[in-house]
């Protein structure tokens, strides 16, 4: 390791050029990055129910549709039948395989069934259903929505249209995630650069740190795009994750370099000293954090697996960039004669000392930290899992206004699909009994129609809240089980049914991956530090920010969903990163003649500034995301900022408190009688 550090310091330009040559090809794929929140992306392809849904799609084409609803004046829909037919015809023109259903086009045989779905009880509102099942898998839902709006445009002077449906939800999720990705993530990066300047007061240090971290983000995203990965509500956090974790190593390296560098001296010794202080703990932190993210690979869901894999790749790229790219850039800046770009800093060197209360009240500090963890474990049962796609949008958004209009007056905007196959007589008898039983359930409207010799029941459901929706699914399943199905084959399916079922998988994945990540962290700490005291302290501190997040979510009644479930991975990653730097510095200090207490105090002094700088930069950057209109990213930003702050408290307050109590080598004799 020593030879490698000296070689990098002595030949800083060679790894710089080599890394740029190796990483540059991946940058050409950055333009290929796409956002895709499509239904099929989120389905669990390993679930047996998915095979049934695919068979349903092959039979009926799918279950994607849209409704265009509008209010009428006069004597009901019959006086507007001509306009309804014209609008229906124009909507069908959005795609050759699209079909429309409207009350004006229906014959008497199905008019009664459609009137329950497409005409309000008072007759003052009608809807036209655009069936998109014939399109199969829809790649560009935003284009479909745009064509629908164009088709309705000639009639907007007479009617106020409200559109909704699964296709619109997916298109809007894609549009808003892409918009927020291109607006607020760059804004968060820019804000973190301002904080970097506040920390270093040196333009070169800001430019170097930003360039290296941006290189890590760009290479990772470009490589991922080259392998066909698309961003979604979960993986859209990937750029911020890689940026944050790369900044952590970069700030620590620059902190030690700035302490050792003198413009009048050769740059090599300063680079050697900085690399000596950082390489080992940064490598350990990268290994443990990457292992934590790789634990997400056990998930059945492709978006979660992609996040885990590419986050681990990004951590590795960030480590290589900081260790190979940054020394070369520092060398180049040291040779510049321009005053504004010299490697000097106007910051007065301040020596921080740990607050006396950490030592004087070390038992209270440890008790408080453990109390938070215990309280979070007691509050954990009150955490609820719930997904409501409507909660992803602001209350004043048009999509919510249209949803309320349609759900209050017509059928709901989600469906439970039922497929009945068998002899015609038995199927008809089953459907008749099923409709009679369903009529007693409020908030649903079943529509029965025959397609290719099979009978299909589309049950329109007004609620989109996952808990209530799943209760309806369970109730309908119990009704099916209570009927005679010995002569027919009945399956309950639908994209919304499968989407709501993934929440259990998300929670199960997070619990398993968190446990696996924690075991990995403990194993690595044991292997590297070989000290029961350090391992115990590092493991408990890794749990601390997770406990704070769990307690906050429970107290704020914040449901766990795709927007919140991955924040735990961020929290454990940051907590492990900075605690490893602290513990590595402590191990280096405790090997001398100074007492255990002095070693802890000196390790705190050596690492407090870079840990605090990292926390400031990342917290402010994440807080910027809370300004966005897209709630999944806003919630992720807020919770991640809380994770950063709690990890800072854990690393600089809780961790030294535990070390004071339990000792570096699980022996407190050296600390007896010492003063902080």
C-alpha positions as CSV (number, residue, x, y, z in Angstrom):
1,X,0.0,0.0,0.0
2,X,2.9,2.4,0.9
3,X,4.5,1.8,-2.5
4,X,1.3,2.5,-4.3
5,X,0.7,5.7,-2.5
6,X,4.3,6.9,-3.2
7,X,4.0,5.9,-6.9
8,X,0.7,7.8,-7.3
9,X,2.2,10.9,-5.6
10,X,5.4,10.7,-7.7
11,X,3.6,10.0,-11.0
12,X,0.3,11.9,-10.5
13,X,-0.2,12.7,-14.2
14,X,0.0,9.1,-15.4
15,X,-3.1,7.8,-13.6
16,X,-4.9,11.1,-14.5
17,X,-4.4,10.5,-18.2
18,X,-5.1,6.8,-17.9
19,X,-8.3,7.3,-16.1
20,X,-9.5,9.9,-18.5
21,X,-8.8,7.6,-21.4
22,X,-10.6,4.7,-19.8
23,X,-13.6,6.7,-18.6
24,X,-14.2,8.9,-21.6
25,X,-16.0,6.4,-23.9
26,X,-18.8,5.9,-21.3
27,X,-19.5,9.7,-21.5
28,X,-20.8,9.3,-25.0
29,X,-23.8,7.3,-23.6
30,X,-24.9,10.1,-21.3
31,X,-27.3,11.4,-24.0
32,X,-29.0,8.0,-24.0
33,X,-30.2,8.2,-20.4
34,X,-34.0,7.9,-20.2
35,X,-36.6,8.0,-17.4
36,X,-39.1,5.1,-17.4
37,X,-41.7,4.6,-14.7
38,X,-43.7,2.3,-16.9
39,X,-45.9,-0.3,-15.3
40,X,-43.8,-3.2,-16.6
41,X,-40.7,-1.8,-15.0
42,X,-42.2,-2.1,-11.5
43,X,-43.7,-5.6,-11.8
44,X,-42.1,-8.5,-10.0
45,X,-41.2,-10.8,-13.0
46,X,-40.4,-13.6,-10.6
47,X,-43.8,-13.6,-9.0
48,X,-46.1,-16.4,-10.4
49,X,-48.9,-13.9,-10.6
50,X,-46.8,-12.0,-13.2
51,X,-47.1,-15.0,-15.6
52,X,-50.8,-15.0,-15.2
53,X,-50.9,-11.2,-16.0
54,X,-48.7,-11.8,-19.1
55,X,-51.2,-14.4,-20.3
56,X,-54.0,-12.0,-19.6
57,X,-52.1,-9.4,-21.8
58,X,-51.6,-11.9,-24.6
59,X,-55.4,-12.7,-24.5
60,X,-56.8,-9.2,-24.2
61,X,-53.9,-6.9,-25.1
62,X,-53.5,-5.4,-21.6
63,X,-55.4,-3.2,-19.2
64,X,-54.3,0.3,-20.1
65,X,-56.9,2.8,-20.8
66,X,-57.9,6.5,-20.4
67,X,-61.1,8.3,-19.7
68,X,-62.0,11.8,-21.0
69,X,-64.9,13.2,-18.9
70,X,-66.8,16.4,-19.4
71,X,-70.0,18.1,-18.1
72,X,-73.1,18.6,-20.2
73,X,-75.7,21.2,-20.3
74,X,-79.3,20.7,-21.4
75,X,-81.3,17.5,-21.2
76,X,-78.7,14.9,-20.7
77,X,-76.3,13.1,-23.0
78,X,-78.7,12.4,-25.8
79,X,-78.9,16.1,-26.7
80,X,-75.1,15.9,-27.1
81,X,-74.9,12.6,-28.8
82,X,-73.4,14.0,-32.0
83,X,-70.5,15.7,-30.2
84,X,-69.9,12.6,-28.1
85,X,-69.6,10.5,-31.2
86,X,-67.3,13.0,-32.9
87,X,-65.1,13.2,-29.8
88,X,-65.0,9.4,-29.6
89,X,-64.0,9.1,-33.2
90,X,-61.2,11.6,-32.9
91,X,-59.9,9.9,-29.7
92,X,-59.8,6.6,-31.5
93,X,-57.5,8.3,-34.1
94,X,-54.6,8.6,-31.6
95,X,-53.5,5.1,-32.6
96,X,-54.6,2.6,-35.2
97,X,-55.1,-0.1,-32.5
98,X,-56.9,2.2,-30.0
99,X,-60.6,1.7,-29.4
100,X,-63.2,3.9,-27.8
101,X,-66.4,3.2,-25.8
102,X,-69.0,5.8,-25.2
103,X,-72.6,5.8,-24.3
104,X,-73.6,7.4,-27.6
105,X,-71.9,4.6,-29.6
106,X,-73.3,1.7,-27.5
107,X,-76.2,-0.4,-28.6
108,X,-79.0,-1.2,-26.2
109,X,-77.3,-4.5,-25.2
110,X,-74.4,-2.9,-23.4
111,X,-75.8,0.6,-22.9
112,X,-77.0,-0.2,-19.4
113,X,-73.6,-1.6,-18.3
114,X,-71.8,1.4,-19.8
115,X,-74.1,3.9,-18.2
116,X,-72.8,2.8,-14.8
117,X,-69.3,3.7,-15.8
118,X,-69.5,6.5,-18.4
119,X,-72.5,8.5,-17.2
120,X,-73.0,10.2,-13.8
121,X,-76.0,9.5,-11.7
122,X,-77.6,12.9,-12.5
123,X,-76.8,12.5,-16.3
124,X,-74.8,15.8,-16.2
125,X,-71.4,14.2,-16.9
126,X,-70.3,11.7,-19.5
127,X,-67.0,10.0,-20.1
128,X,-65.4,8.4,-23.2
129,X,-63.2,5.4,-22.4
130,X,-60.2,5.0,-24.7
131,X,-59.1,1.4,-24.7
132,X,-55.3,1.1,-25.3
133,X,-55.0,-2.6,-24.6
134,X,-54.5,-3.3,-28.3
135,X,-51.2,-1.4,-28.2
136,X,-49.5,-4.0,-26.0
137,X,-46.5,-2.6,-24.1
138,X,-46.6,1.2,-24.6
139,X,-43.1,2.7,-24.8
140,X,-44.0,6.4,-25.0
141,X,-47.1,7.2,-22.9
142,X,-46.3,10.9,-23.0
143,X,-46.8,10.9,-26.7
144,X,-50.1,9.1,-26.3
145,X,-51.3,11.7,-23.8
146,X,-50.2,14.5,-26.1
147,X,-52.2,13.1,-29.0
148,X,-55.3,12.7,-26.7
149,X,-55.0,16.4,-25.7
150,X,-54.6,17.4,-29.4
151,X,-57.8,15.3,-30.3
152,X,-59.8,17.1,-27.6
153,X,-58.5,20.6,-28.5
154,X,-61.1,21.4,-31.1
155,X,-63.9,20.9,-28.5
156,X,-62.4,22.9,-25.6
157,X,-64.5,25.9,-26.4
158,X,-67.6,23.9,-25.6
159,X,-66.5,21.5,-23.0
160,X,-64.1,21.5,-20.0
161,X,-62.3,18.1,-20.3
162,X,-60.9,16.1,-17.5
163,X,-58.7,13.1,-18.4
164,X,-57.4,10.3,-16.2
165,X,-56.3,6.7,-16.2
166,X,-53.3,4.5,-15.6
167,X,-51.6,5.7,-18.9
168,X,-51.9,9.3,-17.8
169,X,-50.5,8.5,-14.3
170,X,-47.4,6.8,-15.8
171,X,-46.9,9.5,-18.4
172,X,-47.1,12.2,-15.7
173,X,-44.7,10.3,-13.4
174,X,-42.3,10.1,-16.3
175,X,-42.6,13.7,-17.2
176,X,-42.2,15.0,-13.7
177,X,-39.4,12.7,-12.7
178,X,-37.5,13.7,-15.9
179,X,-38.2,17.4,-15.3
180,X,-37.1,17.3,-11.7
181,X,-34.1,15.2,-12.6
182,X,-32.9,17.9,-15.1
183,X,-33.8,20.9,-12.9
184,X,-33.4,20.1,-9.2
185,X,-30.5,17.7,-9.3
186,X,-28.2,20.2,-11.1
187,X,-29.5,22.9,-8.6
188,X,-28.6,20.6,-5.7
189,X,-25.1,20.1,-7.2
190,X,-24.7,23.9,-7.6
191,X,-25.8,24.5,-4.1
192,X,-23.3,22.0,-2.7
193,X,-20.6,23.7,-4.7
194,X,-21.4,27.0,-2.9
195,X,-21.1,25.1,0.4
196,X,-17.8,23.7,-0.7
197,X,-16.5,27.2,-1.4
198,X,-17.7,28.2,2.1
199,X,-15.7,25.3,3.5
200,X,-12.5,25.7,1.6
201,X,-12.6,29.4,0.6
202,X,-10.5,28.4,-2.5
203,X,-11.8,28.2,-6.1
204,X,-9.3,25.5,-7.1
205,X,-10.4,23.2,-4.2
206,X,-14.0,23.6,-5.2
207,X,-13.3,23.0,-8.9
208,X,-11.1,19.9,-8.2
209,X,-13.7,18.3,-5.8
210,X,-16.6,19.0,-8.2
211,X,-14.7,17.8,-11.3
212,X,-13.7,14.5,-9.7
213,X,-17.2,13.8,-8.3
214,X,-18.9,14.9,-11.5
215,X,-16.5,12.6,-13.4
216,X,-17.6,9.7,-11.2
217,X,-21.3,10.5,-11.7
218,X,-20.9,10.9,-15.4
219,X,-18.9,7.7,-16.0
220,X,-21.3,5.6,-13.8
221,X,-24.4,7.0,-15.5
222,X,-22.9,6.7,-19.0
223,X,-21.9,3.1,-18.4
224,X,-25.3,2.3,-17.0
225,X,-27.0,3.9,-20.0
226,X,-24.7,1.9,-22.3
227,X,-26.0,-1.3,-20.6
228,X,-29.6,-0.2,-21.1
229,X,-30.5,1.0,-17.6
230,X,-33.3,3.6,-17.4
231,X,-34.0,5.9,-14.4
232,X,-37.1,5.7,-12.4
233,X,-38.5,6.9,-9.0
234,X,-35.9,4.9,-7.2
235,X,-32.8,5.0,-9.4
236,X,-33.3,8.8,-10.1
237,X,-31.5,9.1,-6.7
238,X,-28.4,7.4,-8.2
239,X,-26.7,10.7,-9.3
240,X,-27.1,12.3,-5.9
241,X,-25.9,9.1,-4.2
242,X,-22.7,8.9,-6.2
243,X,-22.1,12.6,-5.9
244,X,-22.4,12.5,-2.1
245,X,-20.3,9.4,-1.6
246,X,-17.6,10.8,-4.0
247,X,-17.5,14.1,-2.3
248,X,-16.9,12.3,1.1
249,X,-13.6,10.8,-0.1
250,X,-12.6,14.0,-2.0
251,X,-13.2,16.3,1.0
252,X,-11.2,14.0,3.3
253,X,-8.3,13.9,0.8
254,X,-8.3,17.6,0.2
255,X,-8.5,18.3,3.9
256,X,-5.3,16.4,4.6
257,X,-3.6,17.7,1.5
258,X,-4.3,21.3,2.5
259,X,-2.8,20.6,6.0
260,X,0.4,19.3,4.4
261,X,0.9,21.4,1.3
262,X,3.2,24.4,1.1
263,X,3.5,26.3,-2.2
264,X,7.2,26.7,-1.8
265,X,7.8,23.0,-1.3
266,X,7.4,20.0,-3.7
267,X,3.9,18.7,-4.0
268,X,4.9,15.1,-3.9
269,X,5.3,14.8,-0.1
270,X,2.0,16.6,0.6
271,X,0.2,14.1,-1.8
272,X,2.0,11.2,0.0
273,X,0.9,12.4,3.4
274,X,-2.7,13.0,2.2
275,X,-2.9,9.6,0.6
276,X,-1.4,7.9,3.6
277,X,-4.2,9.4,5.8
278,X,-7.0,8.6,3.4
279,X,-6.4,5.6,1.2
280,X,-6.9,2.9,3.8
281,X,-10.1,4.2,5.5
282,X,-11.5,5.3,2.2
283,X,-11.0,1.9,0.7
284,X,-12.6,0.2,3.8
285,X,-15.5,2.7,3.7
286,X,-16.0,2.1,0.0
287,X,-15.9,-1.7,0.4
288,X,-18.5,-1.7,3.2
289,X,-20.8,0.9,1.6
290,X,-20.7,-0.9,-1.8
291,X,-21.4,-4.2,0.0
292,X,-24.4,-2.6,1.6
293,X,-25.8,-1.5,-1.8
294,X,-25.0,-4.8,-3.4
295,X,-27.2,-6.5,-0.8
296,X,-30.1,-4.9,-2.6
297,X,-29.4,-7.4,-5.4
298,X,-31.5,-10.0,-3.5
299,X,-34.6,-8.1,-4.5
300,X,-37.0,-9.4,-7.1
301,X,-37.6,-5.9,-8.4
302,X,-35.4,-4.7,-11.3
303,X,-35.4,-1.0,-10.2
304,X,-34.1,-2.0,-6.7
305,X,-31.5,-4.4,-8.1
306,X,-30.3,-1.7,-10.6
307,X,-30.0,0.9,-7.8
308,X,-27.9,-1.5,-5.7
309,X,-25.6,-2.6,-8.5
310,X,-25.0,0.8,-10.1
311,X,-24.6,2.5,-6.7
312,X,-21.9,0.0,-5.9
313,X,-20.2,0.6,-9.3
314,X,-20.4,4.4,-8.7
315,X,-18.8,4.0,-5.3
316,X,-15.9,2.1,-6.9
317,X,-15.6,4.6,-9.7
318,X,-15.6,7.5,-7.1
319,X,-12.9,5.8,-5.1
320,X,-10.7,5.3,-8.2
321,X,-11.4,8.9,-9.4
322,X,-10.5,10.4,-6.0
323,X,-7.3,8.3,-5.6
324,X,-6.1,8.5,-9.2
325,X,-7.7,11.6,-10.8
326,X,-7.4,14.1,-7.9
327,X,-3.6,13.8,-7.3
328,X,-3.0,14.6,-11.0
329,X,-5.4,17.6,-11.0
330,X,-3.8,18.8,-7.8
331,X,-0.4,18.5,-9.5
332,X,-1.6,20.5,-12.5
333,X,-3.0,23.3,-10.3
334,X,0.2,23.5,-8.3
335,X,2.0,24.4,-11.5
336,X,-0.4,27.2,-12.5
337,X,1.0,30.7,-12.0
338,X,-2.4,32.4,-12.0
339,X,-3.0,33.8,-8.6
340,X,-6.7,33.0,-8.5
341,X,-6.1,29.3,-9.3
342,X,-3.2,28.6,-6.9
343,X,-3.6,25.9,-4.3
344,X,-3.9,28.4,-1.5
345,X,-6.7,28.9,0.9
346,X,-7.8,32.1,2.8
347,X,-9.3,30.0,5.6
348,X,-7.6,30.6,8.9
349,X,-6.5,27.2,10.3
350,X,-8.6,26.4,13.3
351,X,-7.9,23.5,15.6
352,X,-11.2,21.9,16.7
353,X,-11.4,20.1,20.0
354,X,-14.2,17.7,21.0
355,X,-16.8,19.3,23.3
356,X,-16.0,18.4,27.0
357,X,-19.6,17.2,27.5
358,X,-18.9,14.1,25.4
359,X,-16.4,12.8,27.9
360,X,-17.8,14.4,31.0
361,X,-21.3,13.0,30.2
362,X,-20.2,10.0,28.2
363,X,-22.7,7.7,29.9
364,X,-25.6,10.1,29.2
365,X,-24.4,10.4,25.6
366,X,-24.4,6.7,25.1
367,X,-27.7,6.2,26.9
368,X,-29.3,8.9,24.7
369,X,-28.0,7.2,21.5
370,X,-29.1,3.8,22.7
371,X,-32.5,5.3,23.8
372,X,-33.1,6.6,20.3
373,X,-32.4,3.2,18.8
374,X,-34.7,1.5,21.4
375,X,-37.5,4.1,20.9
376,X,-37.3,3.6,17.1
377,X,-37.6,-0.2,17.6
378,X,-40.7,0.4,19.7
379,X,-42.2,2.8,17.1
380,X,-41.4,0.5,14.2
381,X,-44.6,-1.5,14.4
382,X,-46.6,1.7,13.9
383,X,-44.8,2.3,10.5
384,X,-47.3,1.7,7.7
385,X,-46.7,0.6,4.2
386,X,-48.9,2.5,1.8
387,X,-48.7,3.7,-1.8
388,X,-51.0,6.3,-3.3
389,X,-49.8,7.6,-6.6
390,X,-51.9,10.7,-6.1
391,X,-49.7,11.7,-3.2
392,X,-46.8,12.0,-5.6
393,X,-48.4,15.2,-7.0
394,X,-49.1,18.6,-5.4
395,X,-52.6,19.3,-4.2
396,X,-53.1,22.1,-6.8
397,X,-52.0,20.0,-9.8
398,X,-54.3,19.4,-12.7
399,X,-54.0,15.6,-12.5
400,X,-55.5,15.6,-9.0
401,X,-58.3,18.0,-10.0
402,X,-59.2,15.7,-12.9
403,X,-59.0,12.6,-10.7
404,X,-61.4,14.0,-8.2
405,X,-63.8,15.1,-11.0
406,X,-63.9,11.7,-12.6
407,X,-63.9,9.6,-9.4
408,X,-66.7,11.7,-7.9
409,X,-69.0,11.5,-10.9
410,X,-68.0,8.4,-12.8
411,X,-66.2,5.1,-12.2
412,X,-62.8,5.0,-10.6
413,X,-59.4,5.2,-12.4
414,X,-58.1,1.8,-11.4
415,X,-59.3,-1.7,-12.3
416,X,-59.2,-5.2,-11.0
417,X,-59.3,-7.6,-13.9
418,X,-61.1,-10.9,-13.8
419,X,-60.8,-13.5,-16.5
420,X,-63.3,-16.4,-16.7
421,X,-62.7,-19.3,-19.0
422,X,-64.7,-22.5,-19.5
423,X,-68.0,-23.7,-21.0
424,X,-70.2,-20.8,-22.0
425,X,-73.1,-21.8,-19.7
426,X,-70.9,-22.3,-16.7
427,X,-69.1,-19.0,-17.3
428,X,-72.4,-17.1,-17.7
429,X,-73.7,-18.6,-14.5
430,X,-70.5,-17.6,-12.6
431,X,-70.5,-14.1,-14.0
432,X,-74.2,-13.6,-13.0
433,X,-73.5,-14.7,-9.4
434,X,-70.3,-12.6,-9.3
435,X,-72.1,-9.5,-10.4
436,X,-74.8,-10.0,-7.9
437,X,-72.2,-10.3,-5.1
438,X,-70.2,-7.4,-6.3
439,X,-73.2,-5.1,-6.4
440,X,-73.1,-5.0,-2.6
441,X,-69.6,-3.5,-2.5
442,X,-69.5,0.3,-2.5
443,X,-66.9,2.2,-4.6
444,X,-66.7,-0.3,-7.5
445,X,-68.3,-0.7,-10.9
446,X,-68.0,-4.0,-12.7
447,X,-68.2,-4.0,-16.5
448,X,-68.6,-7.4,-18.3
449,X,-67.8,-8.1,-21.9
450,X,-66.9,-11.0,-24.1
451,X,-63.6,-11.0,-26.0
452,X,-62.4,-13.9,-28.2
453,X,-64.8,-16.3,-26.6
454,X,-63.7,-15.4,-23.0
455,X,-65.6,-13.4,-20.5
456,X,-63.8,-10.6,-18.9
457,X,-64.9,-8.5,-15.9
458,X,-63.2,-5.1,-15.5
459,X,-64.0,-3.9,-12.0
460,X,-63.5,-0.1,-11.8
461,X,-62.3,0.9,-8.4
462,X,-62.5,4.5,-7.1
463,X,-59.7,4.3,-4.6
464,X,-56.0,4.2,-5.5
465,X,-54.8,3.9,-2.0
466,X,-52.9,0.6,-1.8
467,X,-54.3,-0.4,1.6
468,X,-57.9,0.0,0.7
469,X,-57.3,-1.4,-2.8
470,X,-55.7,-4.5,-1.4
471,X,-58.6,-5.0,1.0
472,X,-60.9,-4.9,-2.0
473,X,-58.8,-7.4,-3.9
474,X,-58.8,-9.7,-0.8
475,X,-62.6,-9.4,-0.5
476,X,-63.2,-10.1,-4.1
477,X,-60.9,-13.2,-3.9
478,X,-62.9,-14.4,-1.0
479,X,-66.1,-14.0,-3.0
480,X,-64.6,-16.0,-5.9
481,X,-63.5,-18.7,-3.5
482,X,-67.1,-18.9,-2.2
483,X,-68.6,-19.6,-5.6
484,X,-68.6,-22.9,-7.5
485,X,-65.6,-22.7,-9.9
486,X,-65.3,-26.4,-10.5
487,X,-66.2,-26.1,-14.1
488,X,-64.6,-22.7,-14.9
489,X,-61.2,-21.2,-14.6
490,X,-61.2,-17.8,-12.9
491,X,-58.1,-15.5,-12.4
492,X,-57.9,-12.2,-10.7
493,X,-55.2,-10.0,-12.2
494,X,-54.4,-6.5,-13.4
495,X,-51.4,-4.2,-13.4
496,X,-52.6,-2.3,-10.4
497,X,-53.1,-5.5,-8.4
498,X,-49.5,-6.5,-9.1
499,X,-48.1,-3.0,-8.5
500,X,-49.7,-2.8,-5.0
501,X,-48.3,-6.2,-4.1
502,X,-44.7,-5.0,-4.6
503,X,-44.8,-2.9,-1.5
504,X,-44.5,-6.0,0.7
505,X,-41.5,-7.1,-1.5
506,X,-40.0,-3.6,-1.0
507,X,-40.2,-3.8,2.8
508,X,-39.0,-7.4,2.8
509,X,-36.0,-6.5,0.6
510,X,-35.1,-3.5,2.7
511,X,-35.2,-5.5,6.0
512,X,-33.1,-8.3,4.5
513,X,-30.7,-6.0,2.7
514,X,-30.2,-3.9,5.8
515,X,-29.5,-7.0,7.9
516,X,-27.0,-8.3,5.3
517,X,-25.4,-4.8,5.0
518,X,-25.0,-4.6,8.8
519,X,-23.5,-8.0,9.0
520,X,-21.1,-7.1,6.2
521,X,-20.1,-3.9,7.9
522,X,-19.4,-5.8,11.2
523,X,-17.4,-8.4,9.3
524,X,-15.2,-5.9,7.6
525,X,-14.7,-3.8,10.8
526,X,-13.7,-7.0,12.6
527,X,-11.4,-8.1,9.9
528,X,-9.7,-4.6,9.6
529,X,-9.7,-3.3,13.1
530,X,-9.7,-6.5,15.2
531,X,-10.9,-4.6,18.2
532,X,-14.2,-5.5,19.9
533,X,-14.6,-1.9,21.1
534,X,-14.2,-0.5,17.6
535,X,-16.5,-3.1,16.0
536,X,-19.2,-2.6,18.6
537,X,-19.0,1.2,18.3
538,X,-19.0,1.2,14.5
539,X,-21.9,-1.3,14.3
540,X,-24.1,0.6,16.7
541,X,-23.4,4.0,15.1
542,X,-24.3,2.5,11.7
543,X,-27.8,1.8,13.1
544,X,-28.2,5.2,14.7
545,X,-29.3,7.3,11.6
546,X,-31.6,4.4,10.5
547,X,-33.2,4.6,14.0
548,X,-33.6,8.4,13.7
549,X,-35.3,8.0,10.3
550,X,-37.6,5.3,11.5
551,X,-38.6,7.3,14.5
552,X,-39.2,10.4,12.4
553,X,-41.3,8.5,9.9
554,X,-43.4,7.0,12.7
555,X,-44.0,10.3,14.5
556,X,-44.9,12.1,11.3
557,X,-47.1,9.2,10.1
558,X,-45.0,9.1,6.9
559,X,-45.8,5.9,5.0
560,X,-43.2,3.7,3.6
561,X,-43.3,3.5,-0.2
562,X,-41.0,3.7,-3.2
563,X,-40.1,7.3,-2.3
564,X,-38.9,6.6,1.2
565,X,-37.8,3.0,1.4
566,X,-34.3,3.5,-0.2
567,X,-33.3,6.3,2.2
568,X,-32.1,3.7,4.7
569,X,-29.4,2.7,2.2
570,X,-28.2,6.3,2.0
571,X,-28.1,6.6,5.8
572,X,-26.1,3.5,6.4
573,X,-23.7,4.4,3.6
574,X,-22.9,7.9,4.9
575,X,-22.7,6.7,8.5
576,X,-20.3,4.0,7.7
577,X,-18.2,6.2,5.5
578,X,-17.5,8.9,8.1
579,X,-17.3,6.5,11.1
580,X,-14.6,4.4,9.3
581,X,-12.5,7.6,8.7
582,X,-12.9,8.3,12.5
583,X,-12.0,4.8,13.6
584,X,-9.1,4.5,11.2
585,X,-7.7,7.7,12.5
586,X,-8.2,6.5,16.1
587,X,-6.5,3.2,15.3
588,X,-3.5,5.2,14.0
589,X,-3.4,7.4,17.1
590,X,-3.9,4.7,19.7
591,X,-0.9,2.8,18.5
592,X,1.4,5.3,20.2
593,X,2.2,6.1,23.7
594,X,-0.7,8.5,24.3
595,X,-3.6,7.4,26.5
596,X,-6.8,6.0,25.1
597,X,-8.7,9.2,25.9
598,X,-6.1,11.4,24.2
599,X,-6.2,9.1,21.2
600,X,-10.0,9.5,20.9
601,X,-9.8,13.2,21.4
602,X,-7.0,13.6,18.7
603,X,-8.9,11.4,16.3
604,X,-12.0,13.6,16.8
605,X,-9.8,16.7,16.1
606,X,-8.3,15.2,13.0
607,X,-11.7,14.2,11.4
608,X,-14.3,16.6,12.7
609,X,-13.6,19.3,10.0
610,X,-13.9,17.0,6.9
611,X,-16.9,15.1,8.4
612,X,-18.6,18.4,9.2
613,X,-17.8,19.7,5.7
614,X,-19.2,16.6,4.1
615,X,-22.3,16.9,6.2
616,X,-22.8,20.6,5.3
617,X,-22.3,20.1,1.6
618,X,-24.5,17.1,1.2
619,X,-27.3,18.2,3.6
620,X,-27.8,21.5,1.9
621,X,-27.7,19.8,-1.5
622,X,-30.4,17.3,-0.4
623,X,-32.5,20.1,1.1
624,X,-32.7,21.7,-2.3
625,X,-34.6,18.7,-3.6
626,X,-37.4,19.4,-1.2
627,X,-38.3,22.5,-3.3
628,X,-39.4,20.3,-6.2
629,X,-43.0,19.6,-7.3
630,X,-42.5,15.9,-7.6
631,X,-43.0,14.5,-4.1
632,X,-41.0,11.3,-4.3
633,X,-37.8,13.3,-5.0
634,X,-38.8,16.0,-2.5
635,X,-39.4,13.4,0.3
636,X,-36.2,11.6,-0.6
637,X,-34.3,14.9,-0.3
638,X,-35.8,15.8,3.1
639,X,-35.2,12.4,4.6
640,X,-31.7,12.2,3.2
641,X,-30.9,15.5,4.7
642,X,-32.1,14.2,8.1
643,X,-30.0,11.1,7.5
644,X,-26.9,13.3,6.9
645,X,-27.5,15.3,10.1
646,X,-28.2,12.2,12.3
647,X,-25.1,10.5,10.8
648,X,-23.0,13.6,11.8
649,X,-24.3,13.4,15.3
650,X,-23.7,9.7,15.4
651,X,-20.1,10.0,14.2
652,X,-19.0,13.0,16.2
653,X,-21.0,12.6,19.4
654,X,-22.4,9.1,19.8
655,X,-19.3,7.3,18.5
656,X,-16.7,9.0,20.7
657,X,-19.1,8.7,23.6
658,X,-19.2,4.9,23.1
659,X,-15.5,4.7,22.7
660,X,-15.0,6.6,26.0
661,X,-17.3,4.1,27.7
662,X,-16.3,0.8,26.1
663,X,-12.7,1.7,25.2
664,X,-10.7,1.3,22.0
665,X,-9.6,-2.2,22.9
666,X,-12.6,-3.0,25.1
667,X,-10.5,-2.0,28.1
668,X,-11.2,1.2,30.0
669,X,-8.3,1.1,32.3
670,X,-6.3,3.6,30.3
671,X,-9.1,6.1,30.4
672,X,-9.6,6.0,34.2
673,X,-9.0,9.4,35.7
674,X,-8.3,11.1,32.4
675,X,-9.9,14.4,31.6
676,X,-11.4,15.4,28.3
